[in-house]
Amino acid sequence: MSERTAHPDAPEPPPSSRPERSAAPGSIVEREASDGSRSSAASPLVRDDGAERDKAEPLTAPCTGSLTVVGLGPGPAQLLTPAAQAAIDAASDLIGYGPYLDRIPARDGQTKHASDNRVEIDRATHALRLAVAGRTVAVVSGGDPGVFAMAAAVFEALEAGEPAWLSLPIAIEPGITAMLAAAAKAGAPLGGDFCAISLSDNLKPWEVVTARLDAVLAADLVICLYNPISNARPWQLRAALDLAARHRHAQTPVIFARAVGRPDEALRILTLAEAIEAAETADMATLVMIGASSTRLIARPGDAAPYVYTPRSVTKSCSVAKSPCATSQGRT
């Protein structure tokens, strides 16, 4: 089985090669005579509602390709949805971060376009150009493409891009995101209200990150931290957990879930005090979950890890910072 290597910039077809499209209400079309002939360049151009338009205003040809943003889930093939697999199978071109594309077996007739993890907009733009040129494109993301991933990047590129791209069919196929995979392994820590925050300050100031953390900690939500630590910012997770300690009891359950579903999976259930000291052991493959004041542990026999869950109901005593409701029933 062979895999084709693509040029990074696929050209768009010249206007003369693009098929015409029928006009939608309010769209711009050339006037057509009763005998079927089109008017000359000197004739006025009108909308189908009768309004004239400036002759310099471009006509938009239809796109014959399509673009689907696909969530691969946490890793195992059995956690990939059938709809996501169908989109991958139907694609002529797969675009994504290299390690994510490596999860997909190569096959004849399908081209992979791998890129680095810091070039999301370039990746999205390349996908749009391929699709508008008639290709069936799938952009792949780990987890869910709409959670800190490629779906938003595609729409950012679309909004800033060529008018012709707006007629391109774009679909999003969801996947199992890291916080849901981690929660399922631990028990039911997301049984109450929760939120997700990315600790990366590549796209927003750190002051914004801490302001949002402070707000959701005060609101007593379970907090799922994506992108907790990297080589370039090894200190941010500890800073976030130190901030949590101002709002939460030291015994509050904290989950470190790394590479859930993959061979190197690791799940650690810690107290907040322990998590602060262990912050530097996390990495970009780790999902960190800080419990609410009501989050509890259920001890299990022997060496089995406790179940972690957050009750669905909330009492007044559990809605106050550092409430006694944070006391654990057992941990590892």
C-alpha positions as CSV (number, residue, x, y, z in Angstrom):
1,M,0.0,0.0,0.0
2,S,1.4,3.4,-0.9
3,E,0.9,6.8,0.4
4,R,1.2,9.9,-1.7
5,T,3.1,13.0,-0.6
6,A,1.3,16.2,-1.2
7,H,2.6,19.6,-2.1
8,P,1.9,22.0,0.8
9,D,-0.1,24.5,-1.4
10,A,-2.6,22.9,-3.8
11,P,-3.7,25.5,-6.4
12,E,-7.3,26.5,-6.9
13,P,-8.7,25.8,-10.3
14,P,-8.9,28.8,-12.7
15,P,-12.3,30.5,-12.8
16,S,-12.9,29.1,-16.3
17,S,-12.8,25.5,-15.0
18,R,-15.3,26.0,-12.2
19,P,-18.9,24.9,-12.9
20,E,-21.7,27.3,-12.9
21,R,-24.2,27.2,-10.1
22,S,-27.9,28.0,-10.0
23,A,-28.8,31.2,-8.2
24,A,-30.3,31.3,-4.8
25,P,-32.8,34.0,-3.8
26,G,-30.9,37.3,-3.4
27,S,-27.8,36.0,-5.2
28,I,-26.0,37.7,-8.0
29,V,-26.4,36.4,-11.5
30,E,-26.0,37.6,-15.1
31,R,-29.1,38.6,-17.0
32,E,-30.2,35.8,-19.3
33,A,-32.3,36.4,-22.4
34,S,-35.4,34.4,-23.2
35,D,-33.5,32.4,-25.9
36,G,-31.0,31.2,-23.3
37,S,-28.1,33.4,-24.4
38,R,-26.2,35.5,-21.8
39,S,-25.9,39.2,-22.0
40,S,-22.7,40.9,-23.2
41,A,-20.1,42.4,-20.9
42,A,-21.6,45.8,-21.6
43,S,-25.0,44.8,-20.4
44,P,-26.0,45.5,-16.7
45,L,-25.8,42.7,-14.3
46,V,-28.7,42.2,-11.9
47,R,-29.6,40.2,-8.9
48,D,-32.4,37.6,-9.3
49,D,-34.6,40.0,-7.3
50,G,-34.1,42.6,-10.0
51,A,-31.6,44.9,-8.3
52,E,-28.6,45.9,-10.4
53,R,-25.1,45.3,-9.1
54,D,-21.7,46.7,-9.9
55,K,-20.0,44.8,-12.7
56,A,-16.8,44.6,-10.6
57,E,-18.5,42.5,-7.9
58,P,-17.3,38.9,-8.3
59,L,-19.5,35.9,-9.1
60,T,-19.0,33.0,-6.7
61,A,-18.7,29.6,-8.3
62,P,-19.7,26.5,-6.4
63,C,-17.2,24.3,-4.6
64,T,-17.2,20.6,-5.8
65,G,-15.1,19.4,-2.8
66,S,-15.9,19.1,0.9
67,L,-14.3,19.4,4.2
68,T,-15.0,17.4,7.4
69,V,-13.3,18.0,10.7
70,V,-13.0,14.6,12.5
71,G,-12.4,13.8,16.1
72,L,-10.3,10.7,16.6
73,G,-11.2,10.3,20.3
74,P,-8.5,9.4,22.9
75,G,-6.7,6.8,20.8
76,P,-8.2,3.3,20.7
77,A,-10.0,2.3,17.5
78,Q,-13.0,1.1,19.4
79,L,-13.5,4.7,20.8
80,L,-13.7,6.2,17.3
81,T,-17.3,6.8,16.2
82,P,-18.6,5.0,13.1
83,A,-19.4,8.4,11.5
84,A,-15.8,9.7,12.1
85,Q,-14.5,6.5,10.6
86,A,-16.7,6.9,7.5
87,A,-15.5,10.4,7.0
88,I,-11.9,9.2,7.1
89,D,-12.6,6.4,4.7
90,A,-14.3,8.7,2.2
91,A,-11.5,11.3,2.2
92,S,-9.0,11.8,-0.6
93,D,-6.8,13.9,1.6
94,L,-6.1,13.7,5.4
95,I,-4.7,16.8,7.1
96,G,-3.5,17.0,10.7
97,Y,-0.8,17.0,13.3
98,G,1.7,14.2,12.5
99,P,1.1,11.9,15.5
100,Y,-2.6,12.0,14.9
101,L,-2.2,11.1,11.3
102,D,0.0,8.2,12.4
103,R,-3.0,6.6,14.0
104,I,-4.7,6.2,10.6
105,P,-3.4,3.3,8.4
106,A,-2.1,4.5,5.0
107,R,-4.1,3.3,1.9
108,D,-3.9,3.7,-1.8
109,G,-5.7,6.8,-3.2
110,Q,-5.5,8.8,0.0
111,T,-2.9,11.5,0.7
112,K,-1.7,12.5,4.1
113,H,-0.6,16.1,4.8
114,A,1.2,16.2,8.2
115,S,2.2,19.4,10.0
116,D,3.5,20.6,13.3
117,N,1.3,21.3,16.3
118,R,1.7,25.1,16.2
119,V,0.4,25.8,12.7
120,E,-3.3,25.2,13.1
121,I,-4.4,28.2,10.9
122,D,-2.0,27.2,8.1
123,R,-3.3,23.6,8.4
124,A,-6.9,24.8,8.2
125,T,-6.1,27.1,5.2
126,H,-4.4,24.3,3.3
127,A,-7.5,22.1,4.0
128,L,-9.9,24.8,2.6
129,R,-7.8,25.3,-0.5
130,L,-7.7,21.6,-1.2
131,A,-11.5,21.3,-0.7
132,V,-12.3,24.3,-2.9
133,A,-10.2,22.7,-5.6
134,G,-12.5,19.6,-5.5
135,R,-10.9,17.3,-3.0
136,T,-12.7,15.4,-0.3
137,V,-10.8,16.5,2.8
138,A,-10.8,15.3,6.4
139,V,-9.0,17.4,9.0
140,V,-8.2,15.1,12.0
141,S,-8.0,16.1,15.7
142,G,-7.3,14.0,18.8
143,G,-10.3,13.8,21.1
144,D,-13.1,16.1,20.0
145,P,-12.3,18.6,17.2
146,G,-14.5,21.3,18.8
147,V,-12.7,21.2,22.2
148,F,-9.5,23.3,22.0
149,A,-8.9,21.8,18.6
150,M,-9.1,22.1,14.8
151,A,-12.8,22.9,14.3
152,A,-12.4,26.4,15.6
153,A,-9.2,26.9,13.6
154,V,-11.1,25.9,10.4
155,F,-13.8,28.5,11.0
156,E,-11.2,31.1,11.9
157,A,-9.5,30.5,8.5
158,L,-12.9,30.4,6.8
159,E,-14.0,33.8,8.2
160,A,-10.7,35.4,7.1
161,G,-10.4,33.6,3.8
162,E,-11.7,33.8,0.3
163,P,-15.4,34.4,-0.5
164,A,-15.5,31.3,-2.6
165,W,-14.8,29.2,0.5
166,L,-18.2,30.1,2.0
167,S,-20.0,27.8,-0.4
168,L,-17.9,24.8,0.7
169,P,-19.7,22.1,2.6
170,I,-18.1,21.8,6.0
171,A,-19.1,19.2,8.6
172,I,-17.8,18.4,12.1
173,E,-17.7,14.8,13.3
174,P,-17.4,14.7,17.1
175,G,-15.1,12.5,19.1
176,I,-14.7,11.5,22.8
177,T,-12.7,14.4,24.4
178,A,-10.0,13.8,27.1
179,M,-12.1,15.0,30.0
180,L,-14.9,12.5,29.2
181,A,-12.5,9.6,28.7
182,A,-10.7,10.5,32.0
183,A,-14.0,10.9,33.9
184,A,-15.2,7.5,32.7
185,K,-12.0,5.8,34.0
186,A,-12.2,7.5,37.4
187,G,-16.0,7.1,38.0
188,A,-18.3,10.1,37.7
189,P,-16.4,13.2,38.7
190,L,-18.4,15.3,36.2
191,G,-21.8,14.3,37.7
192,G,-22.3,17.9,38.8
193,D,-21.5,21.2,37.1
194,F,-18.1,21.4,35.5
195,C,-16.0,23.4,33.1
196,A,-12.9,23.1,30.9
197,I,-10.0,25.5,30.7
198,S,-6.8,25.3,28.7
199,L,-3.8,26.4,30.7
200,S,-1.9,27.3,27.5
201,D,-1.1,31.0,27.1
202,N,-0.1,30.7,23.5
203,L,-3.4,32.2,22.3
204,K,-4.4,34.2,25.4
205,P,-2.6,36.1,28.2
206,W,-1.8,34.2,31.4
207,E,-3.8,36.9,33.2
208,V,-6.9,35.8,31.4
209,V,-6.3,32.2,32.3
210,T,-5.9,33.0,36.0
211,A,-8.9,35.3,36.0
212,R,-11.1,32.6,34.6
213,L,-9.7,30.0,37.0
214,D,-10.4,32.3,39.9
215,A,-14.0,32.8,38.8
216,V,-14.8,29.1,38.3
217,L,-13.0,28.1,41.5
218,A,-15.2,30.6,43.4
219,A,-18.2,29.2,41.6
220,D,-17.2,25.7,43.0
221,L,-17.2,23.9,39.6
222,V,-15.2,20.7,38.8
223,I,-12.4,22.0,36.6
224,C,-10.9,20.1,33.7
225,L,-7.5,21.5,32.8
226,Y,-6.3,20.9,29.2
227,N,-2.7,21.5,28.1
228,P,-1.5,21.7,31.7
229,I,2.3,21.8,31.2
230,S,4.9,21.8,28.4
231,N,8.6,22.2,28.1
232,A,8.1,25.9,27.3
233,R,5.8,26.5,30.4
234,P,6.7,24.0,33.1
235,W,5.4,26.2,36.0
236,Q,1.8,26.9,35.0
237,L,0.1,23.8,36.4
238,R,1.6,24.4,39.8
239,A,0.5,28.0,39.7
240,A,-3.0,26.9,38.8
241,L,-3.1,24.4,41.6
242,D,-1.7,26.9,44.1
243,L,-4.6,29.2,43.1
244,A,-7.0,26.3,43.6
245,A,-5.7,25.9,47.1
246,R,-7.0,29.3,48.0
247,H,-10.6,28.1,47.3
248,R,-10.5,24.3,47.9
249,H,-9.7,22.1,51.0
250,A,-6.3,20.4,50.9
251,Q,-8.1,17.0,50.7
252,T,-10.0,17.9,47.5
253,P,-9.7,15.0,45.0
254,V,-7.5,15.8,41.9
255,I,-7.2,13.4,39.0
256,F,-4.1,13.2,36.8
257,A,-5.2,11.2,33.7
258,R,-2.5,10.6,31.1
259,A,-3.0,9.0,27.7
260,V,-6.3,7.4,28.6
261,G,-7.1,4.5,26.4
262,R,-3.6,4.1,25.1
263,P,-0.9,1.5,26.1
264,D,0.9,4.0,28.3
265,E,-2.3,5.1,30.1
266,A,-1.9,6.2,33.8
267,L,-4.5,7.4,36.2
268,R,-3.6,8.9,39.5
269,I,-6.0,10.1,42.2
270,L,-4.4,12.6,44.5
271,T,-5.4,15.2,47.1
272,L,-5.0,18.8,46.1
273,A,-2.0,19.1,48.5
274,E,-0.3,16.1,46.8
275,A,-1.2,17.3,43.3
276,I,0.6,20.6,44.0
277,E,3.8,18.7,44.8
278,A,3.3,16.4,41.8
279,A,2.6,19.1,39.2
280,E,5.9,18.8,37.3
281,T,5.1,15.1,36.7
282,A,2.3,16.0,34.3
283,D,2.8,16.6,30.6
284,M,0.8,17.6,27.5
285,A,-0.8,14.2,27.4
286,T,-2.2,14.6,30.9
287,L,-5.7,15.8,31.7
288,V,-5.9,17.3,35.2
289,M,-9.3,17.4,36.9
290,I,-9.8,19.4,40.1
291,G,-12.8,18.3,42.1
292,A,-15.5,20.6,43.5
293,S,-16.1,20.9,47.2
294,S,-18.7,18.2,46.9
295,T,-16.6,15.7,44.9
296,R,-16.1,12.5,46.9
297,L,-14.2,9.2,46.8
298,I,-15.6,5.7,47.5
299,A,-12.9,3.4,48.9
300,R,-12.7,-0.1,47.3
301,P,-11.2,-3.3,48.7
302,G,-7.6,-4.1,48.5
303,D,-5.3,-2.1,46.1
304,A,-8.1,-1.0,43.8
305,A,-8.3,2.7,43.2
306,P,-11.3,4.5,44.7
307,Y,-14.2,5.7,42.6
308,V,-14.4,9.5,42.2
309,Y,-17.8,11.1,41.8
310,T,-19.5,14.4,42.2
311,P,-23.1,14.2,43.4
312,R,-25.8,15.7,41.2
313,S,-27.4,17.6,44.0
314,V,-25.8,20.7,45.7
315,T,-26.5,21.8,49.2
316,K,-25.8,25.3,50.7
317,S,-23.0,23.9,52.8
318,C,-21.3,22.4,49.7
319,S,-21.5,25.6,47.7
320,V,-19.1,27.5,50.1
321,A,-15.4,27.5,49.4
322,K,-13.4,25.0,51.5
323,S,-16.6,23.3,52.7
324,P,-16.4,20.2,54.9
325,C,-18.1,18.4,52.0
326,A,-14.6,18.2,50.4
327,T,-13.5,15.6,52.9
328,S,-12.5,12.4,51.2
329,Q,-13.9,8.9,52.0
330,G,-10.7,7.2,50.8
331,R,-7.9,7.6,48.2
332,T,-4.8,6.2,46.8
